[in-house]
């Protein structure tokens, strides 16, 4: 008996699109696209700067070639490698084979398998006949599996319990037998028939620097962490959206908790808030009227929402005017709404001299907070609305304040309650056909209800995230060139006391667990703490010490909208994607995703060199 293969819908990010099976539709945006190009004037660069840019571009091209040679090099068939030699028949990526041998004379032995990553889920059960030689099962080594994760517990009715880490493509036997007929002592032993592969081998090689190419990659990955948070978020977002090598930690968490994929979007929102503070201050300082700035804010928000609905949408191959299954929420839509609220709020209440620190106040130590008390009151009111709707809104068939995944979660008591109030509001206002149909909870928790992680209620906390980023910008403006003041305040804001209280320092047992699907308050406070820590490091290393300019990873940030829309639209086209020799190999997926990401860095560099920037 083989478990179904791990579904790839777990790895699909918000806004991802998949053509229906058998559909000849190629995913090309319908309708007219308006591209507005601007050539930004600038002084001629010095020979050293030009040489640095050429070196960065050459290195990026060399990285792409080296990755293909390295990750697909021979050696994958070695023991514990990432090759096909050690794969049991019928077992797919992120799965292992388990043969169960029942040598007990009793009838009706019941075997239960429970996923270690699932919370409050009953085990899957099978009844084994007496003295059965072997029965075939499939398990999985990752939390994104369809059956279990790296720690699956198998429990029999005679209280024999085993918790074991099954490696990818491993071949195991579970032998159940009686040791003593008088005491009825039973043993349950796991035997390794064939060892698993090391699916992380290729990543380890790159980070260990086994070749000169890997040394360059290693150095630039370190530099990327020190790069501007905005550019870092964009590059990781492209890599994760392309699949992240199909590793479980580059997929969104099924429900509560965090993976690498869950870190990217909130950091992008955070730094967007920071840029709002800096850009609005600059425009007003140069004499732009508030009416003119408000017009730009409205136009930019409208374009973001329009691009998200028409271009980056899973159903545009049905026609741009087809509304039967058009997904209304999305990443760009949420960015547009968040930008509109935060930027308009900042423009409405900003006061002359507040950003420069020239206003007189009774407490100079809080000059980055007190002048902006109207904005803080508005944001706190929004958070109260989120709390009231989340915990007090009655949802048919669900308990008040339900924050669970539904499906088989919570022992299957609330199968149609995915997301609680957040899911209910989206289905009520937008309709089930106009929200995301394949949430990340559908694999592990087997949910059947559509749920949108970019839904209406979660937008409130996205606004909170952007406002915290705006606060970081206020710190930079209020304490201009006062490095110690800026660094100390970044450090204070990075202390996660609120997150510790809300989560009780646990994944599942807190008052409000960390949850990207819900954009819970604890998720926002935790991500903002991480963002302040990264911003502190970046500010110290780039602005204070001036150790590095950020090349080549700042180039995508100069055309961020182009890179985001382009990587979505051309995702399934060569050279960003091609038919693999072995679709069940992490190495091939990793090669393809890294090369595709590198290509967008090179494209961004070429556009940067030609002074071509796409702005909205």
matplotlib code that plots the C-alpha trace (Angstrom):
import matplotlib.pyplot as plt

x = [0.0, 1.6, 0.6, -0.2, 2.8, 3.5, 1.4, 3.1, 0.3, 2.0, 4.8, 2.6, 2.8, 0.1, -0.9, 0.7, -1.2, -1.6, -3.4, -6.0, -5.0, -5.1, -5.6, -3.6, -3.6, -0.2, 0.1, 0.3, -1.3, -4.5, -5.3, -3.1, -0.1, 1.2, 5.0, 6.3, 10.1, 12.1, 15.7, 17.2, 20.0, 23.1, 26.7, 29.4, 30.8, 34.4, 36.5, 36.7, 32.9, 32.4, 35.0, 33.1, 29.8, 31.4, 33.0, 29.6, 27.9, 30.6, 30.5, 26.7, 27.0, 29.8, 27.7, 24.9, 27.2, 29.0, 25.8, 24.7, 28.1, 28.4, 24.9, 24.5, 28.0, 28.6, 28.6, 24.9, 24.7, 27.1, 25.8, 23.7, 24.0, 21.1, 20.9, 18.4, 20.4, 19.0, 15.4, 12.8, 10.2, 7.1, 8.6, 8.7, 10.7, 10.3, 9.1, 10.5, 9.5, 8.4, 7.8, 5.8, 6.3, 3.7, 4.9, 2.3, -0.3, -3.1, -5.7, -6.6, -3.3, -3.9, -1.0, -1.3, 1.0, 0.9, 2.7, 5.0, 4.4, 0.6, -1.1, -4.1, -4.5, -5.6, -3.2, -3.9, -4.7, -4.3, -5.4, -2.7, -3.5, -1.7, 1.7, 1.8, 5.2, 5.3, 3.1, 4.2, 3.7, 5.2, 6.3, 8.1, 11.1, 9.7, 6.9, 5.4, 4.6, 1.2, 1.6, 4.1, 7.3, 10.8, 9.4, 6.5, 5.2, 3.9, 1.6, 0.1, -2.8, -0.4, 1.3, 4.4, 5.4, 8.2, 9.3, 11.7, 13.3, 12.8, 15.3, 14.4, 14.2, 15.2, 14.0, 13.0, 11.4, 9.3, 9.4, 6.7, 7.2, 6.8, 9.9, 8.2, 5.0, 4.6, 4.9, 3.6, 6.5, 6.4, 9.3, 9.0, 12.3, 13.1, 15.6, 17.3, 17.3, 18.8, 20.1, 18.4, 19.9, 21.4, 19.0, 21.0, 24.3, 24.3, 23.6, 26.2, 28.8, 28.1, 28.4, 31.4, 33.3, 34.5, 35.3, 36.4, 32.9, 31.3, 33.7, 32.4, 28.8, 29.5, 31.0, 28.2, 25.5, 27.1, 27.2, 23.5, 22.6, 24.3, 22.6, 19.7, 16.7, 14.5, 16.8, 17.4, 13.6, 13.0, 15.8, 14.7, 11.1, 12.0, 14.0, 11.2, 8.5, 10.5, 10.5, 13.5, 14.9, 11.7, 13.1, 10.5, 12.0, 11.6, 7.9, 5.2, 4.4, 1.2, -0.3, 1.4, 5.1, 7.7, 9.9, 12.3, 9.5, 7.4, 10.0, 10.1, 6.8, 6.6, 10.2, 9.2, 6.2, 8.4, 11.0, 8.1, 7.0, 10.5, 10.8, 7.4, 8.8, 11.9, 10.3, 7.4, 9.8, 12.0, 9.1, 7.6, 11.0, 11.5, 8.3, 5.7, 2.2, 0.2, -2.4, 0.1, 1.7, -1.7, -2.5, 0.8, -0.2, -3.6, -2.3, 0.5, -1.9, -4.4, -1.7, -0.5, -4.0, -4.7, -1.4, -2.2, -5.7, -5.1, -1.5, -0.3, -3.4, -4.0, -6.9, -6.0, -5.6, -9.4, -9.6, -9.0, -12.8, -13.6, -14.9, -16.1, -13.0, -10.9, -8.9, -9.5, -6.9, -3.2, 0.3, 0.3, -3.3, -2.3, 0.8, -1.3, -3.9, -1.2, 0.7, -2.4, -3.4, 0.1, 1.2, -2.0, -2.0, 1.6, 0.8, -2.3, -0.7, 2.8, 4.1, 6.8, 10.0, 9.0, 11.3, 14.3, 13.9, 13.5, 10.1, 10.2, 8.9, 8.9, 10.6, 13.4, 14.1, 10.8, 11.1, 10.7, 7.3, 5.5, 5.0, 3.2, 0.7, -2.4, -0.9, -0.3, -3.9, -5.2, -3.0, -4.0, -7.7, -7.2, -5.5, -8.5, -10.8, -8.7, -8.8, -12.6, -13.4, -11.0, -12.2, -15.7, -17.3, -19.7, -18.8, -21.4, -20.4, -17.2, -16.2, -15.6, -12.0, -11.1, -7.5, -7.0, -6.6, -9.8, -9.8, -8.4, -6.9, -8.3, -9.1, -11.5, -14.1, -14.2, -13.4, -15.0, -13.6, -10.2, -9.0, -11.9, -13.3, -10.6, -11.8, -15.4, -15.2, -13.5, -16.0, -18.9, -17.7, -15.6, -17.2, -15.5, -14.6, -12.7, -10.2, -7.2, -8.3, -5.1, -4.0, -0.9, -3.0, -4.6, -1.8, -1.1, -4.5, -6.5, -8.6, -11.3, -12.4, -10.7, -8.7, -6.8, -3.6, -3.9, -7.5, -9.3, -8.8, -5.1, -4.6, -5.1, -2.0, -0.1, -0.8, 0.6, 3.8, 4.3, 3.7, 6.4, 8.7, 7.7, 8.7, 12.2, 12.3, 11.2, 14.1, 16.6, 15.1, 14.8, 18.3, 20.0, 23.8, 23.5, 24.6, 24.5, 21.0, 19.7, 21.4, 20.2, 16.6, 16.8, 18.0, 15.2, 12.5, 14.0, 13.3, 10.4, 8.6, 5.1, 5.8, 6.9, 3.7, 1.4, 3.0, 4.0, 7.3, 5.8, 4.6, 1.1, 0.1, 0.2, -2.7, -2.1, 0.3, 2.7, 0.8, 1.5, -1.8, -3.7, -1.1, -1.6, -0.5, 2.3, 3.5, 3.8, 5.5, 8.0, 8.8, 9.2, 11.7, 13.7, 13.5, 14.8, 17.7, 18.6, 18.2, 20.5, 23.2, 22.8, 22.9, 26.0, 27.9, 26.8, 26.1, 28.3, 31.3, 30.7, 32.1, 30.1, 27.8, 25.4, 26.3, 25.2, 22.0, 20.8, 20.2, 16.8, 15.6, 16.0, 13.4, 11.5, 8.0, 9.5, 11.4, 8.4, 5.9, 8.4, 9.4, 5.7, 4.7, 7.7, 8.0, 7.2, 9.3, 12.9, 15.5, 13.8, 12.4, 13.1, 12.2, 14.3, 15.9, 14.8, 11.9, 12.4, 15.8, 16.4, 19.7, 18.0, 15.3, 17.9, 20.0, 17.0, 15.7, 19.1, 19.9, 16.5, 17.0, 20.5, 19.1, 16.8, 19.8, 21.7, 18.6, 18.3, 22.0, 21.7, 18.7, 20.6, 23.6, 21.4, 19.7, 16.3, 13.9, 10.2, 8.3, 4.6]
y = [0.0, 3.3, 6.6, 9.3, 11.4, 14.6, 17.2, 20.2, 22.4, 22.7, 24.6, 27.0, 30.5, 33.1, 34.1, 31.0, 29.8, 26.4, 25.6, 22.9, 19.3, 18.8, 22.5, 23.7, 27.2, 28.8, 31.2, 34.5, 37.6, 38.6, 42.1, 45.0, 45.7, 49.2, 49.4, 52.9, 53.1, 55.9, 56.6, 58.0, 60.5, 60.2, 61.1, 59.0, 56.4, 56.1, 53.4, 51.5, 51.5, 50.3, 47.6, 46.5, 46.3, 44.3, 42.0, 41.5, 40.7, 38.3, 36.6, 36.2, 34.6, 32.3, 31.3, 30.2, 28.0, 26.7, 25.7, 23.6, 21.8, 21.4, 20.3, 17.9, 16.5, 12.8, 11.3, 11.4, 7.7, 7.2, 5.7, 8.4, 10.7, 12.3, 9.9, 7.3, 4.2, 4.0, 4.7, 2.1, 1.5, 3.7, 6.1, 9.8, 12.7, 13.4, 9.8, 6.6, 3.0, 1.1, -2.7, -3.9, -7.5, -8.8, -11.9, -11.9, -14.7, -12.4, -11.2, -7.6, -5.8, -2.1, 0.1, 3.9, 6.4, 10.0, 12.9, 14.6, 18.1, 17.9, 19.3, 17.6, 15.0, 11.4, 8.8, 7.0, 3.4, 0.0, -3.4, -6.1, -9.8, -12.2, -13.6, -11.3, -11.4, -7.8, -4.9, -1.9, 1.7, 5.0, 7.7, 11.0, 12.8, 16.3, 18.3, 18.9, 15.3, 13.7, 11.1, 12.0, 13.9, 13.2, 12.0, 9.6, 7.6, 4.1, 2.8, -0.6, -1.6, -3.4, -0.1, -0.5, 3.0, 4.0, 7.5, 7.4, 9.7, 8.2, 9.5, 10.3, 7.3, 5.0, 1.4, 0.3, -2.7, -2.6, -6.0, -6.7, -10.0, -11.6, -11.9, -13.9, -15.8, -16.0, -12.2, -11.3, -9.0, -7.5, -5.9, -3.4, -2.9, -0.7, -2.3, -0.3, -2.3, 0.3, 3.6, 6.9, 9.5, 12.8, 15.2, 18.2, 17.1, 19.7, 22.6, 21.3, 21.2, 24.8, 26.0, 23.9, 25.4, 22.1, 23.9, 27.5, 28.1, 27.1, 29.4, 32.4, 31.3, 31.0, 34.4, 36.1, 34.3, 35.8, 39.2, 38.8, 38.5, 41.8, 43.4, 45.8, 44.0, 45.0, 43.5, 40.4, 39.9, 40.2, 37.7, 35.1, 35.6, 34.8, 31.7, 30.4, 31.0, 29.0, 26.1, 26.4, 23.1, 21.4, 21.4, 21.5, 24.5, 26.5, 25.8, 27.6, 26.1, 24.0, 26.1, 27.3, 27.9, 29.3, 28.3, 30.3, 30.9, 32.5, 35.2, 36.9, 38.6, 40.4, 41.7, 43.0, 44.8, 46.1, 47.7, 49.1, 51.0, 52.2, 53.5, 55.3, 57.3, 58.2, 59.0, 61.1, 63.1, 63.7, 64.8, 67.2, 68.6, 69.4, 71.4, 68.9, 69.7, 67.1, 67.0, 66.0, 63.4, 62.0, 61.6, 59.6, 57.4, 56.7, 56.0, 53.7, 51.7, 51.4, 50.1, 47.5, 46.2, 46.1, 44.3, 41.7, 41.1, 41.0, 39.9, 37.9, 35.8, 32.0, 32.2, 34.8, 32.2, 31.9, 35.5, 38.9, 39.5, 36.0, 36.4, 32.9, 31.8, 34.9, 35.2, 38.7, 38.8, 38.4, 39.6, 42.7, 43.5, 43.4, 45.5, 48.1, 48.3, 48.4, 51.1, 53.2, 53.1, 53.6, 56.3, 58.2, 58.0, 59.3, 62.1, 63.2, 63.5, 64.5, 67.8, 70.0, 69.6, 66.2, 64.2, 66.5, 66.5, 70.3, 70.2, 71.1, 68.4, 67.5, 64.1, 64.3, 60.6, 59.8, 62.2, 59.3, 58.3, 61.2, 63.4, 60.6, 59.7, 60.1, 57.5, 55.2, 55.6, 54.7, 51.6, 50.4, 50.9, 48.7, 46.0, 46.1, 45.6, 42.5, 41.1, 41.6, 40.1, 37.2, 36.2, 37.5, 37.1, 34.1, 31.7, 29.1, 25.6, 26.8, 27.8, 31.5, 32.5, 29.4, 29.8, 26.2, 24.7, 22.7, 19.5, 16.7, 19.2, 19.4, 15.7, 16.4, 18.3, 21.4, 20.2, 23.3, 25.9, 26.6, 30.0, 30.7, 34.2, 35.2, 32.4, 33.0, 36.8, 36.0, 33.4, 35.6, 38.8, 37.5, 34.1, 30.7, 30.8, 34.1, 33.1, 30.8, 27.2, 25.3, 26.6, 25.2, 23.3, 21.2, 18.6, 17.9, 18.6, 17.5, 20.6, 21.0, 24.6, 27.3, 29.8, 32.8, 33.8, 37.3, 37.7, 40.7, 40.3, 39.6, 42.9, 44.7, 43.1, 43.6, 47.3, 47.0, 45.4, 48.2, 50.8, 49.2, 49.5, 53.1, 53.5, 52.3, 55.1, 57.6, 56.5, 57.1, 60.5, 61.7, 60.7, 61.5, 60.7, 59.8, 56.2, 55.2, 56.5, 54.7, 51.4, 51.4, 52.0, 49.3, 47.0, 48.0, 47.4, 44.0, 42.7, 40.3, 40.6, 40.9, 37.8, 35.8, 36.6, 36.0, 32.6, 31.5, 30.7, 27.7, 26.8, 25.6, 26.4, 30.2, 32.7, 33.7, 31.3, 32.5, 31.9, 33.2, 32.1, 34.2, 37.0, 36.7, 39.5, 37.3, 36.6, 40.3, 41.1, 38.3, 39.2, 42.8, 41.8, 39.9, 42.8, 45.2, 42.9, 42.6, 46.3, 46.9, 44.7, 46.1, 49.7, 49.0, 47.3, 49.4, 52.9, 53.0, 50.9, 51.2, 47.7, 46.8, 48.5, 45.6, 44.5, 42.5, 41.9, 45.5, 45.4, 43.5, 46.1, 48.9, 47.1, 45.2, 45.3, 44.2, 41.3, 40.2, 40.3, 38.9, 35.9, 35.1, 35.4, 33.6, 31.0, 28.0, 29.2, 28.4, 29.4, 29.7, 26.2, 23.1, 19.4, 17.5, 14.2, 13.2, 15.2, 13.4, 14.9, 17.8, 18.5, 19.1, 21.3, 23.3, 23.8, 25.0, 27.3, 28.9, 29.4, 31.0, 33.3, 34.2, 35.0, 37.6, 39.2, 39.4, 40.8, 43.4, 44.3, 44.8, 47.1, 48.9, 49.5, 50.8, 53.1, 51.5, 51.4, 50.5, 52.5, 52.7]
z = [0.0, -1.1, 0.1, -2.5, -3.6, -1.9, -3.6, -5.2, -4.2, -0.8, -2.5, -4.4, -3.2, -3.1, -6.6, -8.2, -11.2, -12.7, -15.9, -15.7, -16.6, -20.3, -21.0, -24.0, -22.6, -22.3, -19.5, -21.3, -19.9, -21.5, -22.4, -23.1, -20.9, -20.6, -20.1, -19.2, -19.4, -18.0, -18.7, -15.6, -16.2, -14.2, -14.2, -15.8, -13.5, -12.7, -14.2, -10.9, -10.5, -14.1, -13.5, -10.4, -12.3, -15.1, -12.5, -10.8, -14.1, -15.1, -11.8, -12.0, -15.4, -14.1, -11.1, -13.4, -15.5, -12.5, -10.8, -13.7, -13.9, -10.1, -9.2, -12.1, -11.9, -11.6, -8.2, -7.5, -7.6, -4.8, -1.5, 0.3, -2.7, -4.6, -7.4, -8.7, -7.7, -4.2, -4.9, -4.1, -6.9, -6.7, -4.1, -5.0, -3.8, -0.1, 0.5, 1.9, 1.7, 4.9, 4.8, 7.9, 8.9, 11.4, 13.1, 15.9, 16.1, 17.2, 14.7, 14.0, 14.8, 14.2, 13.1, 13.4, 11.7, 12.8, 11.2, 13.6, 12.0, 12.4, 15.5, 17.1, 14.3, 14.7, 13.3, 10.0, 10.7, 9.0, 10.2, 9.6, 9.4, 11.7, 10.6, 7.6, 5.8, 4.7, 3.8, 1.9, 3.1, 2.1, 4.5, 4.0, 5.5, 5.3, 7.0, 3.6, 3.0, 2.3, 5.1, 7.6, 8.3, 9.4, 12.7, 12.3, 15.2, 14.6, 17.4, 17.8, 20.1, 22.4, 23.2, 21.1, 20.1, 17.8, 16.7, 13.8, 11.2, 7.8, 5.2, 1.6, -0.7, 2.2, 2.4, 5.9, 7.5, 10.7, 12.3, 15.0, 16.9, 20.3, 22.5, 25.2, 25.0, 28.8, 29.4, 26.0, 25.5, 22.0, 20.1, 17.3, 15.5, 12.5, 10.1, 7.4, 4.2, 2.0, 3.3, 2.3, 0.0, 1.3, -0.5, 1.0, -0.5, -3.3, -0.9, 1.5, -1.4, -2.3, 1.3, 2.0, -1.0, -2.5, -5.8, -6.8, -8.2, -4.9, -3.0, -5.1, -4.6, -0.8, -0.6, -2.5, -0.5, 2.6, 1.0, 0.0, 3.7, 4.3, 1.3, 1.5, 2.9, 0.0, -2.6, -0.4, 0.0, -3.8, -4.7, -2.1, -3.2, -6.8, -5.8, -3.5, -6.1, -8.6, -6.2, -4.0, -5.1, -3.8, -0.3, 2.5, 4.2, 1.0, 1.0, 3.0, 6.4, 6.4, 9.2, 12.4, 12.3, 10.0, 7.1, 4.9, 2.4, 5.2, 5.9, 2.5, 2.0, 5.4, 5.0, 1.6, 3.2, 6.0, 3.8, 1.6, 4.7, 5.3, 1.7, 2.1, 5.0, 3.2, -0.2, 1.2, 3.3, 0.3, -2.0, 0.6, 1.3, -2.4, -2.5, -3.9, -2.7, -0.7, -3.4, -6.0, -3.8, -2.9, -6.7, -7.1, -4.2, -5.6, -9.1, -7.9, -5.7, -8.6, -10.9, -8.4, -7.9, -11.6, -12.4, -9.7, -10.9, -14.7, -15.1, -12.1, -11.8, -12.0, -14.4, -17.0, -19.7, -19.6, -20.8, -19.0, -18.7, -17.3, -13.8, -13.1, -11.3, -11.2, -8.0, -6.6, -3.7, -4.4, -3.5, -5.6, -4.6, -1.0, -1.6, -3.4, -0.6, 2.1, 0.3, -0.2, 3.5, 5.0, 2.5, 2.8, 6.6, 6.7, 4.2, 6.0, 9.5, 8.7, 10.2, 9.0, 11.0, 12.6, 10.5, 11.0, 14.8, 15.0, 16.7, 20.4, 22.7, 26.4, 25.8, 23.2, 23.7, 22.0, 19.1, 16.6, 18.2, 19.9, 16.8, 15.1, 17.8, 15.4, 13.1, 16.0, 17.3, 13.8, 13.5, 17.0, 16.2, 13.1, 15.3, 17.7, 14.7, 13.6, 17.2, 17.5, 14.1, 14.7, 18.1, 18.4, 15.0, 14.9, 12.1, 11.2, 12.4, 14.0, 17.5, 18.2, 17.8, 15.8, 14.4, 13.2, 9.7, 9.6, 7.7, 9.8, 12.2, 15.7, 15.4, 12.5, 14.6, 12.4, 8.8, 7.1, 9.4, 7.7, 8.9, 11.1, 10.7, 8.1, 5.7, 6.4, 5.6, 2.3, 1.3, 2.3, 0.5, -2.4, -3.0, -2.9, -6.6, -6.3, -3.6, -3.5, -4.1, -2.9, 0.5, 2.0, 4.6, 1.9, 1.9, 5.5, 7.0, 3.9, 3.9, 1.2, 1.8, -0.3, 1.7, 0.6, 2.5, 1.0, 2.1, 3.5, 7.2, 7.0, 5.1, 8.4, 9.9, 6.6, 7.2, 10.7, 9.2, 6.8, 9.5, 11.6, 8.6, 8.3, 12.0, 11.0, 8.4, 11.1, 13.2, 10.4, 9.6, 13.2, 14.1, 10.8, 11.0, 14.7, 14.2, 17.9, 18.3, 15.2, 16.1, 19.7, 18.6, 16.0, 18.8, 21.1, 18.5, 17.7, 21.2, 20.8, 24.1, 22.5, 20.4, 23.4, 25.3, 22.4, 21.5, 25.0, 23.2, 21.5, 18.0, 18.8, 22.4, 22.4, 22.6, 19.0, 17.2, 14.5, 11.3, 7.8, 6.3, 8.9, 9.1, 12.8, 15.2, 16.5, 13.0, 12.3, 15.6, 15.1, 11.5, 12.4, 15.1, 12.5, 10.1, 12.7, 13.4, 9.7, 9.2, 12.1, 10.6, 7.2, 8.4, 10.5, 7.7, 4.7, 6.1, 9.1, 8.0, 4.3, 3.7, 0.6, -1.9, -2.3, -5.9, -7.7, -5.6, -5.6, -9.3, -9.1, -6.6, -9.3, -11.4, -8.6, -10.2, -13.6, -11.9, -9.9, -12.8, -15.3, -13.2, -12.7, -16.3, -17.9, -15.2, -17.5, -20.4, -21.4, -20.2, -16.8, -17.0, -19.0, -19.0, -16.5, -16.9, -13.4, -11.9, -8.6, -8.0, -5.6, -7.4, -10.8, -9.2, -7.3, -10.4, -12.4, -9.7, -9.0, -12.7, -13.2, -10.2, -11.5, -14.9, -13.4, -11.6, -14.9, -16.7, -13.9, -14.3, -18.1, -17.6, -14.9, -17.1, -19.9, -17.4, -18.1, -15.1, -15.1, -12.5, -11.6]

ax = plt.figure().add_subplot(projection="3d")
ax.plot(x, y, z, "-o")
ax.set_aspect("equal")
plt.show()
